[in-house]
């Protein structure tokens, strides 16, 4: 069963750009000759000639670039942590543009208890309305 796509057009285009960047990184430093054999990484490097070492080096660089691209993509798409003590801002709703600190998180109801600056009591705010405090200023 397919999940509905909740991404807006700008988010989808951004995701497509990130995918293109990922695949460019995958192709980076790959051998120019498509007829070359796959690199055997388990053999001892002392048994390889200069050309085979160079080919192996390019393949390893390509794998490293692909791994780094995947890690960057994962970090970009990860939502901010809703942990106690994290400073956040509110991007919409009755507390719009206020800054505060998370005291507790209710993952069942998708909300966080936030104590706003200069207010003694905390307020429950939906996760969707919370952003990092850098995005409010």
Long-range contacts (C-beta under 8 A, 24 or more apart in sequence): 18-73, 18-76, 21-69, 22-66, 22-69, 22-70, 22-73, 25-65, 25-66, 25-68, 25-69, 26-62, 26-65, 26-66, 26-69, 27-62, 28-61, 28-62, 28-65, 29-58, 29-61, 29-62, 29-65, 30-58, 30-59, 30-62, 31-55, 31-58, 31-59, 79-127, 80-130, 80-131, 80-132, 82-107, 82-112, 82-127, 82-130, 87-133, 88-112, 88-114, 88-130, 88-131, 88-132, 88-133, 89-130, 89-131, 89-132, 89-133, 89-134, 89-135, 89-136, 89-137, 90-114, 90-125, 90-129, 90-130, 90-131, 90-136, 91-129, 91-130, 91-131, 91-135, 91-136, 92-129, 93-125, 93-126, 93-129, 95-123, 95-125, 95-129, 97-136, 99-133, 99-136
